[in-house]
Amino acid sequence: MHDSTPNRKTAKNSLVIMVCTLMSRLLGIIKARVLGSVFGASAVADVINFTFNIPNNFRKLFAEGAVNAALIPAFSSLLGRNEKQRSVRLFALLCTFQSILLTPLVLVSYFYGEQLIAFLSDFDVQQIQLGARLLPFFMVYLATISLASIFNGVLQAHQNFIHAYLSPLLFSICVILGVWFLSDRYGAMSMAYSALVGGLLQGTYSYLVVRRYGYRFKPTLKAQNAPIKEVLSAWGLVSLGMGIQIITQMVSFLFASRLGEGSVTAFTNSTIFYQTPYGIFFNAISAVSLPLMSRAASQGDTKSLQTYTRNSLISLLALLLPSTIILFFLSQESVSVVLQTGNYTLSDARLTALVLRPYLLFMVFSAWYALMLRLGYSANRHALMTRIVFLQNLLDIVLMWVFLKFGLDIVSLPLANGLAYTIGLALLIFLLRDLYALPKDLLFLKGIVRIVCANLPLFIVCMFYHSLDLTWHREGSSFKSLLYLVLIGFVALGILLLSYKVARIPLLSLLRSKKKSGNLKSDDLVQFD
């Protein structure tokens, strides 16, 4: 009998991640609501969303990618060998490296902001000037959260997930309050000031917590046996893939800026709704499964690797398929209830819902693509995965251009994105068939059939609701509309729980980590090992 304490700890960490991600997504929706209420879907709102997307893209290079691919494994390895001094030295080196790298970016954004915005967008002169004023503040925000990513990586290596995932919430809270109370006086610059203060607050909070473990931000360039070269090598590899994704994202925003007024804002807001269920469930599952997959791959345990991969794919389907159905049929209602207030009109909400629906149609395939990438990373096939990421993003850009030429307008962007992910998934399934022959896995195929059948009642009820063509949501955001939306959501959730109970799909256990020996039983497919 094996110790269940680590499993309980893993489940607790997964729950912490899920709850914090949920809070982050909700705050993101509130932030979008405040921005929509204050700035609407105007040309000013387009500039704010476009300009803020620039540091958000760089964040993938200097924060998210670095933490997931290099920092956490490096610090965890050093701490596991009780090499605390090397860990402290590595911390100081990485902070110094980040500061040296990001300071020129801030200066360039200050002195050449107009040229950058003009090059990256199709805005008019006034919009370019506004973007140039906003950009330096947003780039300082990038610097602060990039350093915060190092602090949070160390916290996660010390198994301190609560503070690592709570600190980003401070930024959203600061932006919400800042824009709401300062916009009358400072206009669009209220977003710049709020982002600056929020980034500083997030970084300061994380640093104060990490200091408790003995880490200090002391500029240094001397490695002194710290594994800085190995970390930077891993960082560079994943950053290459992230860089390709950034280019694709910037191209999509460029295309959106060439369309009608409000297109950039609709594109931005649709991703917020899409990322809410996707982020919550994918993060909760991948955070648990990736270490298990990596351990099995390093030990040459192909059987366990296949089991972990199968469990994760089926769990994602069981959680994201009903999310897709519910949010697809309630897309207009959800956007109107959340965002339609102040200067954000019904037509703006309709445009956002229109962009959202294609994203939802491909949500499961997008999550499977990301999970299969992790299967490749767990087997140390980083170069191959980088090539797949390059091909997927190149295809995304080409499809966007083709669809726009065919007159699909703003819908071209999410449609191209979803199709590119689906084709990328097909390539991964073929190239990683030696690790996991997915099409030949009868347990996986049976799991798909069970979950799809279990979602049929939910789909039928949603279709019936859609046929009623109700108009209660058109009045926009109000307490009554919110009650209607919550009531419909609870009815849909009740139908789903009943269907899953009949089909013996343990929905609540999808977010728990259970270690068992042997293969999955045929009547209990959706579980973690």
Contacts in CASP RR format, 6 or more apart in sequence:
PFRMAT RR
TARGET T0000
AUTHOR 0000-0000-0000
METHOD contacts of the structure
MODEL  1
MHDSTPNRKTAKNSLVIMVCTLMSRLLGIIKARVLGSVFGASAVADVINF
TFNIPNNFRKLFAEGAVNAALIPAFSSLLGRNEKQRSVRLFALLCTFQSI
LLTPLVLVSYFYGEQLIAFLSDFDVQQIQLGARLLPFFMVYLATISLASI
FNGVLQAHQNFIHAYLSPLLFSICVILGVWFLSDRYGAMSMAYSALVGGL
LQGTYSYLVVRRYGYRFKPTLKAQNAPIKEVLSAWGLVSLGMGIQIITQM
VSFLFASRLGEGSVTAFTNSTIFYQTPYGIFFNAISAVSLPLMSRAASQG
DTKSLQTYTRNSLISLLALLLPSTIILFFLSQESVSVVLQTGNYTLSDAR
LTALVLRPYLLFMVFSAWYALMLRLGYSANRHALMTRIVFLQNLLDIVLM
WVFLKFGLDIVSLPLANGLAYTIGLALLIFLLRDLYALPKDLLFLKGIVR
IVCANLPLFIVCMFYHSLDLTWHREGSSFKSLLYLVLIGFVALGILLLSY
KVARIPLLSLLRSKKKSGNLKSDDLVQFD
2 515 0 8 1.000
7 513 0 8 1.000
7 514 0 8 1.000
7 515 0 8 1.000
9 159 0 8 1.000
10 288 0 8 1.000
10 513 0 8 1.000
11 511 0 8 1.000
11 512 0 8 1.000
11 513 0 8 1.000
13 159 0 8 1.000
13 161 0 8 1.000
13 287 0 8 1.000
14 284 0 8 1.000
14 287 0 8 1.000
14 288 0 8 1.000
14 511 0 8 1.000
14 512 0 8 1.000
14 513 0 8 1.000
15 284 0 8 1.000
15 511 0 8 1.000
16 161 0 8 1.000
16 162 0 8 1.000
16 165 0 8 1.000
17 161 0 8 1.000
17 165 0 8 1.000
17 283 0 8 1.000
17 284 0 8 1.000
17 287 0 8 1.000
18 280 0 8 1.000
18 281 0 8 1.000
18 283 0 8 1.000
18 284 0 8 1.000
18 511 0 8 1.000
20 161 0 8 1.000
20 162 0 8 1.000
20 165 0 8 1.000
20 166 0 8 1.000
20 169 0 8 1.000
21 165 0 8 1.000
21 279 0 8 1.000
21 280 0 8 1.000
21 283 0 8 1.000
21 284 0 8 1.000
22 280 0 8 1.000
23 169 0 8 1.000
24 165 0 8 1.000
24 168 0 8 1.000
24 169 0 8 1.000
24 172 0 8 1.000
25 272 0 8 1.000
25 275 0 8 1.000
25 276 0 8 1.000
25 279 0 8 1.000
25 280 0 8 1.000
26 276 0 8 1.000
27 169 0 8 1.000
27 172 0 8 1.000
27 173 0 8 1.000
27 176 0 8 1.000
28 172 0 8 1.000
28 272 0 8 1.000
29 272 0 8 1.000
29 273 0 8 1.000
29 276 0 8 1.000
29 338 0 8 1.000
30 172 0 8 1.000
30 176 0 8 1.000
31 172 0 8 1.000
31 175 0 8 1.000
31 176 0 8 1.000
31 179 0 8 1.000
32 268 0 8 1.000
32 269 0 8 1.000
32 272 0 8 1.000
32 338 0 8 1.000
32 339 0 8 1.000
33 338 0 8 1.000
33 339 0 8 1.000
33 341 0 8 1.000
33 344 0 8 1.000
33 477 0 8 1.000
34 176 0 8 1.000
34 179 0 8 1.000
34 180 0 8 1.000
35 45 0 8 1.000
35 48 0 8 1.000
35 49 0 8 1.000
35 179 0 8 1.000
35 191 0 8 1.000
36 45 0 8 1.000
36 265 0 8 1.000
36 339 0 8 1.000
36 341 0 8 1.000
36 342 0 8 1.000
36 343 0 8 1.000
36 344 0 8 1.000
37 339 0 8 1.000
37 341 0 8 1.000
37 342 0 8 1.000
37 343 0 8 1.000
37 344 0 8 1.000
38 179 0 8 1.000
38 180 0 8 1.000
38 183 0 8 1.000
38 343 0 8 1.000
39 45 0 8 1.000
39 48 0 8 1.000
39 183 0 8 1.000
39 188 0 8 1.000
39 343 0 8 1.000
40 265 0 8 1.000
40 342 0 8 1.000
40 343 0 8 1.000
40 344 0 8 1.000
40 345 0 8 1.000
40 348 0 8 1.000
41 261 0 8 1.000
41 262 0 8 1.000
41 265 0 8 1.000
41 266 0 8 1.000
41 343 0 8 1.000
41 344 0 8 1.000
41 345 0 8 1.000
41 348 0 8 1.000
41 351 0 8 1.000
42 261 0 8 1.000
42 262 0 8 1.000
42 343 0 8 1.000
43 123 0 8 1.000
43 124 0 8 1.000
43 126 0 8 1.000
43 127 0 8 1.000
43 261 0 8 1.000
43 262 0 8 1.000
44 127 0 8 1.000
44 130 0 8 1.000
44 188 0 8 1.000
45 262 0 8 1.000
45 264 0 8 1.000
45 265 0 8 1.000
46 123 0 8 1.000
46 127 0 8 1.000
46 257 0 8 1.000
46 261 0 8 1.000
46 262 0 8 1.000
46 263 0 8 1.000
46 264 0 8 1.000
46 265 0 8 1.000
47 123 0 8 1.000
47 127 0 8 1.000
47 130 0 8 1.000
47 131 0 8 1.000
47 134 0 8 1.000
47 188 0 8 1.000
48 134 0 8 1.000
48 188 0 8 1.000
48 191 0 8 1.000
49 264 0 8 1.000
49 265 0 8 1.000
49 268 0 8 1.000
50 117 0 8 1.000
50 120 0 8 1.000
50 121 0 8 1.000
50 123 0 8 1.000
50 131 0 8 1.000
50 253 0 8 1.000
50 257 0 8 1.000
50 264 0 8 1.000
51 117 0 8 1.000
51 131 0 8 1.000
51 134 0 8 1.000
51 135 0 8 1.000
51 138 0 8 1.000
52 134 0 8 1.000
52 138 0 8 1.000
52 191 0 8 1.000
52 195 0 8 1.000
53 249 0 8 1.000
53 250 0 8 1.000
53 253 0 8 1.000
53 268 0 8 1.000
54 116 0 8 1.000
54 120 0 8 1.000
54 135 0 8 1.000
54 138 0 8 1.000
54 139 0 8 1.000
54 250 0 8 1.000
55 138 0 8 1.000
55 139 0 8 1.000
55 141 0 8 1.000
55 142 0 8 1.000
57 246 0 8 1.000
57 249 0 8 1.000
57 250 0 8 1.000
58 105 0 8 1.000
58 142 0 8 1.000
58 246 0 8 1.000
59 142 0 8 1.000
59 145 0 8 1.000
59 146 0 8 1.000
60 242 0 8 1.000
60 243 0 8 1.000
60 245 0 8 1.000
60 246 0 8 1.000
61 239 0 8 1.000
61 242 0 8 1.000
61 243 0 8 1.000
61 246 0 8 1.000
62 98 0 8 1.000
62 101 0 8 1.000
62 102 0 8 1.000
62 142 0 8 1.000
62 146 0 8 1.000
62 149 0 8 1.000
63 145 0 8 1.000
63 146 0 8 1.000
63 148 0 8 1.000
63 149 0 8 1.000
64 149 0 8 1.000
64 242 0 8 1.000
65 235 0 8 1.000
65 238 0 8 1.000
65 239 0 8 1.000
65 242 0 8 1.000
66 149 0 8 1.000
66 150 0 8 1.000
66 235 0 8 1.000
66 238 0 8 1.000
66 239 0 8 1.000
67 149 0 8 1.000
67 150 0 8 1.000
67 152 0 8 1.000
67 153 0 8 1.000
67 156 0 8 1.000
68 238 0 8 1.000
69 234 0 8 1.000
69 235 0 8 1.000
69 237 0 8 1.000
69 238 0 8 1.000
69 377 0 8 1.000
70 231 0 8 1.000
70 232 0 8 1.000
70 234 0 8 1.000
70 235 0 8 1.000
70 238 0 8 1.000
71 94 0 8 1.000
71 149 0 8 1.000
71 150 0 8 1.000
71 153 0 8 1.000
71 154 0 8 1.000
71 157 0 8 1.000
71 231 0 8 1.000
71 235 0 8 1.000
72 153 0 8 1.000
72 156 0 8 1.000
72 157 0 8 1.000
73 234 0 8 1.000
74 90 0 8 1.000
74 227 0 8 1.000
74 230 0 8 1.000
74 231 0 8 1.000
74 234 0 8 1.000
75 87 0 8 1.000
75 90 0 8 1.000
75 91 0 8 1.000
75 153 0 8 1.000
75 154 0 8 1.000
75 157 0 8 1.000
76 157 0 8 1.000
78 84 0 8 1.000
78 86 0 8 1.000
78 87 0 8 1.000
78 90 0 8 1.000
78 227 0 8 1.000
79 87 0 8 1.000
79 157 0 8 1.000
79 158 0 8 1.000
86 225 0 8 1.000
86 226 0 8 1.000
86 227 0 8 1.000
87 154 0 8 1.000
87 157 0 8 1.000
87 215 0 8 1.000
88 214 0 8 1.000
88 215 0 8 1.000
88 216 0 8 1.000
89 220 0 8 1.000
89 223 0 8 1.000
89 224 0 8 1.000
89 225 0 8 1.000
89 226 0 8 1.000
90 226 0 8 1.000
90 227 0 8 1.000
90 228 0 8 1.000
90 231 0 8 1.000
91 150 0 8 1.000
91 154 0 8 1.000
91 210 0 8 1.000
91 215 0 8 1.000
91 216 0 8 1.000
92 215 0 8 1.000
92 216 0 8 1.000
92 217 0 8 1.000
92 218 0 8 1.000
92 219 0 8 1.000
92 220 0 8 1.000
93 220 0 8 1.000
93 221 0 8 1.000
93 223 0 8 1.000
93 226 0 8 1.000
93 228 0 8 1.000
94 150 0 8 1.000
94 228 0 8 1.000
94 231 0 8 1.000
95 147 0 8 1.000
95 150 0 8 1.000
95 217 0 8 1.000
95 219 0 8 1.000
96 219 0 8 1.000
96 220 0 8 1.000
96 221 0 8 1.000
97 228 0 8 1.000
97 232 0 8 1.000
98 143 0 8 1.000
98 146 0 8 1.000
98 147 0 8 1.000
98 150 0 8 1.000
99 143 0 8 1.000
99 147 0 8 1.000
99 219 0 8 1.000
102 139 0 8 1.000
102 142 0 8 1.000
102 143 0 8 1.000
102 146 0 8 1.000
103 143 0 8 1.000
105 139 0 8 1.000
105 142 0 8 1.000
105 143 0 8 1.000
106 136 0 8 1.000
106 139 0 8 1.000
106 140 0 8 1.000
106 142 0 8 1.000
106 143 0 8 1.000
108 116 0 8 1.000
109 116 0 8 1.000
109 135 0 8 1.000
109 136 0 8 1.000
109 138 0 8 1.000
109 139 0 8 1.000
110 135 0 8 1.000
110 136 0 8 1.000
110 139 0 8 1.000
113 131 0 8 1.000
113 132 0 8 1.000
113 135 0 8 1.000
113 136 0 8 1.000
114 128 0 8 1.000
114 129 0 8 1.000
114 132 0 8 1.000
116 132 0 8 1.000
116 135 0 8 1.000
117 123 0 8 1.000
117 127 0 8 1.000
117 128 0 8 1.000
117 131 0 8 1.000
117 132 0 8 1.000
117 135 0 8 1.000
118 128 0 8 1.000
120 250 0 8 1.000
120 253 0 8 1.000
120 254 0 8 1.000
121 127 0 8 1.000
121 128 0 8 1.000
121 253 0 8 1.000
121 254 0 8 1.000
121 257 0 8 1.000
122 254 0 8 1.000
122 257 0 8 1.000
122 258 0 8 1.000
123 131 0 8 1.000
123 257 0 8 1.000
130 188 0 8 1.000
133 189 0 8 1.000
133 192 0 8 1.000
134 188 0 8 1.000
134 189 0 8 1.000
134 191 0 8 1.000
134 192 0 8 1.000
137 192 0 8 1.000
137 193 0 8 1.000
137 195 0 8 1.000
137 196 0 8 1.000
138 192 0 8 1.000
138 195 0 8 1.000
140 196 0 8 1.000
141 171 0 8 1.000
141 195 0 8 1.000
141 196 0 8 1.000
141 198 0 8 1.000
141 199 0 8 1.000
144 198 0 8 1.000
144 199 0 8 1.000
144 200 0 8 1.000
144 202 0 8 1.000
144 203 0 8 1.000
145 168 0 8 1.000
145 171 0 8 1.000
145 199 0 8 1.000
145 202 0 8 1.000
145 203 0 8 1.000
147 203 0 8 1.000
147 207 0 8 1.000
147 217 0 8 1.000
148 167 0 8 1.000
148 168 0 8 1.000
148 199 0 8 1.000
148 202 0 8 1.000
148 203 0 8 1.000
148 206 0 8 1.000
148 207 0 8 1.000
151 167 0 8 1.000
151 203 0 8 1.000
151 206 0 8 1.000
151 207 0 8 1.000
151 209 0 8 1.000
151 210 0 8 1.000
151 215 0 8 1.000
152 163 0 8 1.000
152 164 0 8 1.000
152 165 0 8 1.000
152 167 0 8 1.000
152 206 0 8 1.000
153 164 0 8 1.000
154 210 0 8 1.000
154 213 0 8 1.000
154 215 0 8 1.000
155 161 0 8 1.000
155 163 0 8 1.000
155 164 0 8 1.000
155 206 0 8 1.000
155 209 0 8 1.000
155 210 0 8 1.000
155 213 0 8 1.000
156 164 0 8 1.000
158 213 0 8 1.000
160 209 0 8 1.000
163 205 0 8 1.000
163 206 0 8 1.000
163 209 0 8 1.000
164 206 0 8 1.000
166 205 0 8 1.000
167 202 0 8 1.000
167 203 0 8 1.000
167 205 0 8 1.000
167 206 0 8 1.000
167 209 0 8 1.000
168 202 0 8 1.000
170 198 0 8 1.000
170 199 0 8 1.000
170 201 0 8 1.000
170 202 0 8 1.000
170 205 0 8 1.000
171 195 0 8 1.000
171 198 0 8 1.000
171 199 0 8 1.000
171 201 0 8 1.000
171 202 0 8 1.000
174 194 0 8 1.000
174 197 0 8 1.000
174 198 0 8 1.000
174 199 0 8 1.000
174 201 0 8 1.000
175 191 0 8 1.000
175 194 0 8 1.000
175 195 0 8 1.000
175 198 0 8 1.000
177 194 0 8 1.000
178 190 0 8 1.000
178 193 0 8 1.000
178 194 0 8 1.000
178 197 0 8 1.000
179 190 0 8 1.000
179 191 0 8 1.000
179 194 0 8 1.000
182 190 0 8 1.000
182 193 0 8 1.000
182 194 0 8 1.000
183 190 0 8 1.000
186 193 0 8 1.000
207 217 0 8 1.000
223 229 0 8 1.000
237 382 0 8 1.000
237 383 0 8 1.000
237 386 0 8 1.000
238 382 0 8 1.000
240 386 0 8 1.000
241 386 0 8 1.000
241 389 0 8 1.000
241 390 0 8 1.000
244 389 0 8 1.000
244 390 0 8 1.000
244 393 0 8 1.000
245 389 0 8 1.000
245 393 0 8 1.000
247 393 0 8 1.000
247 397 0 8 1.000
248 393 0 8 1.000
248 396 0 8 1.000
248 397 0 8 1.000
251 397 0 8 1.000
251 400 0 8 1.000
252 267 0 8 1.000
252 396 0 8 1.000
252 400 0 8 1.000
252 413 0 8 1.000
252 417 0 8 1.000
253 264 0 8 1.000
253 267 0 8 1.000
255 400 0 8 1.000
255 401 0 8 1.000
255 404 0 8 1.000
255 412 0 8 1.000
255 413 0 8 1.000
256 263 0 8 1.000
256 264 0 8 1.000
256 267 0 8 1.000
256 410 0 8 1.000
256 413 0 8 1.000
257 263 0 8 1.000
257 264 0 8 1.000
259 409 0 8 1.000
259 410 0 8 1.000
262 348 0 8 1.000
262 351 0 8 1.000
263 351 0 8 1.000
263 410 0 8 1.000
265 348 0 8 1.000
265 352 0 8 1.000
266 348 0 8 1.000
266 351 0 8 1.000
266 352 0 8 1.000
266 354 0 8 1.000
266 355 0 8 1.000
266 410 0 8 1.000
267 355 0 8 1.000
267 410 0 8 1.000
267 413 0 8 1.000
269 335 0 8 1.000
269 339 0 8 1.000
269 352 0 8 1.000
270 352 0 8 1.000
270 353 0 8 1.000
270 355 0 8 1.000
270 356 0 8 1.000
270 359 0 8 1.000
270 414 0 8 1.000
271 359 0 8 1.000
273 327 0 8 1.000
273 331 0 8 1.000
273 334 0 8 1.000
273 335 0 8 1.000
273 338 0 8 1.000
273 352 0 8 1.000
273 356 0 8 1.000
274 356 0 8 1.000
274 359 0 8 1.000
274 360 0 8 1.000
274 363 0 8 1.000
277 319 0 8 1.000
277 320 0 8 1.000
277 323 0 8 1.000
277 327 0 8 1.000
277 363 0 8 1.000
278 320 0 8 1.000
278 323 0 8 1.000
278 363 0 8 1.000
278 366 0 8 1.000
278 367 0 8 1.000
281 316 0 8 1.000
281 319 0 8 1.000
281 320 0 8 1.000
281 323 0 8 1.000
281 367 0 8 1.000
282 316 0 8 1.000
282 320 0 8 1.000
282 367 0 8 1.000
282 370 0 8 1.000
282 371 0 8 1.000
284 511 0 8 1.000
285 312 0 8 1.000
285 315 0 8 1.000
285 316 0 8 1.000
285 319 0 8 1.000
285 371 0 8 1.000
285 510 0 8 1.000
285 511 0 8 1.000
286 312 0 8 1.000
286 370 0 8 1.000
286 371 0 8 1.000
286 374 0 8 1.000
288 513 0 8 1.000
288 528 0 8 1.000
289 308 0 8 1.000
289 309 0 8 1.000
289 311 0 8 1.000
289 312 0 8 1.000
289 371 0 8 1.000
289 374 0 8 1.000
289 528 0 8 1.000
290 374 0 8 1.000
290 377 0 8 1.000
290 378 0 8 1.000
292 304 0 8 1.000
292 308 0 8 1.000
292 528 0 8 1.000
292 529 0 8 1.000
293 305 0 8 1.000
293 308 0 8 1.000
293 309 0 8 1.000
293 312 0 8 1.000
293 374 0 8 1.000
293 375 0 8 1.000
293 378 0 8 1.000
294 377 0 8 1.000
294 378 0 8 1.000
296 302 0 8 1.000
296 304 0 8 1.000
296 305 0 8 1.000
296 308 0 8 1.000
296 378 0 8 1.000
297 305 0 8 1.000
297 378 0 8 1.000
297 379 0 8 1.000
297 380 0 8 1.000
297 435 0 8 1.000
302 435 0 8 1.000
303 519 0 8 1.000
304 529 0 8 1.000
305 375 0 8 1.000
305 378 0 8 1.000
305 379 0 8 1.000
305 435 0 8 1.000
305 436 0 8 1.000
306 435 0 8 1.000
306 436 0 8 1.000
306 441 0 8 1.000
307 518 0 8 1.000
307 519 0 8 1.000
307 520 0 8 1.000
307 529 0 8 1.000
308 528 0 8 1.000
308 529 0 8 1.000
309 371 0 8 1.000
309 372 0 8 1.000
309 375 0 8 1.000
309 435 0 8 1.000
309 436 0 8 1.000
310 436 0 8 1.000
310 441 0 8 1.000
310 443 0 8 1.000
310 444 0 8 1.000
310 520 0 8 1.000
310 525 0 8 1.000
311 520 0 8 1.000
311 525 0 8 1.000
311 526 0 8 1.000
311 527 0 8 1.000
311 528 0 8 1.000
311 529 0 8 1.000
312 371 0 8 1.000
312 528 0 8 1.000
313 368 0 8 1.000
313 371 0 8 1.000
313 438 0 8 1.000
313 444 0 8 1.000
314 444 0 8 1.000
314 447 0 8 1.000
314 448 0 8 1.000
314 451 0 8 1.000
314 525 0 8 1.000
314 526 0 8 1.000
315 510 0 8 1.000
315 526 0 8 1.000
315 527 0 8 1.000
315 528 0 8 1.000
316 364 0 8 1.000
316 367 0 8 1.000
316 368 0 8 1.000
316 371 0 8 1.000
317 364 0 8 1.000
317 368 0 8 1.000
317 447 0 8 1.000
317 448 0 8 1.000
317 451 0 8 1.000
318 451 0 8 1.000
318 500 0 8 1.000
318 505 0 8 1.000
318 507 0 8 1.000
318 510 0 8 1.000
318 526 0 8 1.000
319 507 0 8 1.000
319 510 0 8 1.000
320 363 0 8 1.000
320 364 0 8 1.000
320 367 0 8 1.000
321 364 0 8 1.000
321 451 0 8 1.000
321 452 0 8 1.000
321 455 0 8 1.000
322 455 0 8 1.000
322 458 0 8 1.000
322 492 0 8 1.000
322 496 0 8 1.000
323 363 0 8 1.000
324 360 0 8 1.000
324 361 0 8 1.000
324 363 0 8 1.000
324 364 0 8 1.000
325 455 0 8 1.000
325 458 0 8 1.000
325 459 0 8 1.000
325 462 0 8 1.000
326 458 0 8 1.000
326 462 0 8 1.000
326 489 0 8 1.000
326 492 0 8 1.000
327 334 0 8 1.000
327 356 0 8 1.000
327 360 0 8 1.000
328 357 0 8 1.000
328 360 0 8 1.000
328 361 0 8 1.000
328 462 0 8 1.000
329 462 0 8 1.000
329 463 0 8 1.000
329 465 0 8 1.000
329 466 0 8 1.000
330 462 0 8 1.000
330 485 0 8 1.000
330 488 0 8 1.000
330 489 0 8 1.000
331 353 0 8 1.000
331 356 0 8 1.000
331 357 0 8 1.000
331 360 0 8 1.000
332 349 0 8 1.000
332 350 0 8 1.000
332 353 0 8 1.000
332 473 0 8 1.000
333 472 0 8 1.000
333 473 0 8 1.000
333 481 0 8 1.000
333 484 0 8 1.000
333 485 0 8 1.000
333 488 0 8 1.000
334 353 0 8 1.000
334 485 0 8 1.000
335 349 0 8 1.000
335 350 0 8 1.000
335 352 0 8 1.000
335 353 0 8 1.000
335 356 0 8 1.000
336 346 0 8 1.000
336 349 0 8 1.000
336 353 0 8 1.000
336 473 0 8 1.000
336 474 0 8 1.000
336 476 0 8 1.000
336 477 0 8 1.000
336 481 0 8 1.000
337 473 0 8 1.000
337 476 0 8 1.000
337 477 0 8 1.000
337 478 0 8 1.000
337 481 0 8 1.000
337 482 0 8 1.000
337 484 0 8 1.000
337 485 0 8 1.000
338 477 0 8 1.000
339 348 0 8 1.000
339 349 0 8 1.000
339 352 0 8 1.000
339 477 0 8 1.000
340 346 0 8 1.000
340 348 0 8 1.000
340 349 0 8 1.000
340 476 0 8 1.000
340 477 0 8 1.000
341 476 0 8 1.000
341 477 0 8 1.000
346 474 0 8 1.000
346 476 0 8 1.000
349 476 0 8 1.000
351 410 0 8 1.000
354 410 0 8 1.000
354 411 0 8 1.000
355 410 0 8 1.000
355 411 0 8 1.000
355 413 0 8 1.000
355 414 0 8 1.000
356 414 0 8 1.000
357 414 0 8 1.000
358 411 0 8 1.000
358 414 0 8 1.000
358 415 0 8 1.000
358 417 0 8 1.000
358 418 0 8 1.000
359 414 0 8 1.000
359 417 0 8 1.000
359 418 0 8 1.000
361 418 0 8 1.000
362 414 0 8 1.000
362 417 0 8 1.000
362 418 0 8 1.000
362 419 0 8 1.000
362 421 0 8 1.000
362 422 0 8 1.000
365 418 0 8 1.000
365 421 0 8 1.000
365 422 0 8 1.000
365 425 0 8 1.000
366 417 0 8 1.000
366 418 0 8 1.000
366 421 0 8 1.000
368 425 0 8 1.000
369 392 0 8 1.000
369 421 0 8 1.000
369 422 0 8 1.000
369 424 0 8 1.000
369 425 0 8 1.000
369 428 0 8 1.000
372 425 0 8 1.000
372 428 0 8 1.000
372 429 0 8 1.000
372 432 0 8 1.000
373 385 0 8 1.000
373 388 0 8 1.000
373 389 0 8 1.000
373 428 0 8 1.000
375 428 0 8 1.000
375 432 0 8 1.000
375 435 0 8 1.000
375 436 0 8 1.000
376 384 0 8 1.000
376 385 0 8 1.000
376 428 0 8 1.000
376 432 0 8 1.000
376 435 0 8 1.000
377 385 0 8 1.000
379 432 0 8 1.000
379 435 0 8 1.000
381 432 0 8 1.000
384 431 0 8 1.000
388 424 0 8 1.000
388 427 0 8 1.000
388 428 0 8 1.000
388 431 0 8 1.000
391 424 0 8 1.000
391 427 0 8 1.000
392 420 0 8 1.000
392 421 0 8 1.000
392 423 0 8 1.000
392 424 0 8 1.000
392 427 0 8 1.000
393 420 0 8 1.000
395 419 0 8 1.000
395 420 0 8 1.000
395 423 0 8 1.000
395 424 0 8 1.000
396 416 0 8 1.000
396 417 0 8 1.000
396 420 0 8 1.000
397 416 0 8 1.000
399 412 0 8 1.000
399 415 0 8 1.000
399 416 0 8 1.000
399 419 0 8 1.000
399 420 0 8 1.000
400 412 0 8 1.000
400 413 0 8 1.000
400 416 0 8 1.000
400 417 0 8 1.000
402 416 0 8 1.000
403 411 0 8 1.000
403 412 0 8 1.000
403 415 0 8 1.000
403 416 0 8 1.000
404 412 0 8 1.000
406 412 0 8 1.000
408 415 0 8 1.000
429 438 0 8 1.000
429 439 0 8 1.000
438 444 0 8 1.000
439 445 0 8 1.000
443 519 0 8 1.000
443 520 0 8 1.000
443 522 0 8 1.000
443 525 0 8 1.000
446 522 0 8 1.000
446 525 0 8 1.000
447 525 0 8 1.000
447 526 0 8 1.000
450 503 0 8 1.000
450 505 0 8 1.000
450 525 0 8 1.000
451 503 0 8 1.000
451 505 0 8 1.000
451 526 0 8 1.000
453 503 0 8 1.000
454 499 0 8 1.000
454 500 0 8 1.000
454 502 0 8 1.000
454 503 0 8 1.000
454 505 0 8 1.000
455 496 0 8 1.000
455 499 0 8 1.000
456 499 0 8 1.000
457 495 0 8 1.000
457 498 0 8 1.000
457 499 0 8 1.000
458 492 0 8 1.000
458 495 0 8 1.000
458 496 0 8 1.000
458 499 0 8 1.000
461 491 0 8 1.000
461 492 0 8 1.000
461 495 0 8 1.000
462 492 0 8 1.000
465 488 0 8 1.000
472 481 0 8 1.000
472 484 0 8 1.000
473 481 0 8 1.000
473 484 0 8 1.000
473 485 0 8 1.000
475 481 0 8 1.000
496 507 0 8 1.000
497 507 0 8 1.000
500 506 0 8 1.000
500 507 0 8 1.000
504 523 0 8 1.000
504 524 0 8 1.000
505 525 0 8 1.000
505 526 0 8 1.000
506 524 0 8 1.000
506 526 0 8 1.000
506 527 0 8 1.000
507 526 0 8 1.000
509 526 0 8 1.000
509 527 0 8 1.000
509 528 0 8 1.000
510 526 0 8 1.000
510 527 0 8 1.000
510 528 0 8 1.000
512 528 0 8 1.000
513 528 0 8 1.000
514 527 0 8 1.000
514 528 0 8 1.000
514 529 0 8 1.000
515 529 0 8 1.000
516 527 0 8 1.000
516 529 0 8 1.000
520 527 0 8 1.000
520 529 0 8 1.000
END
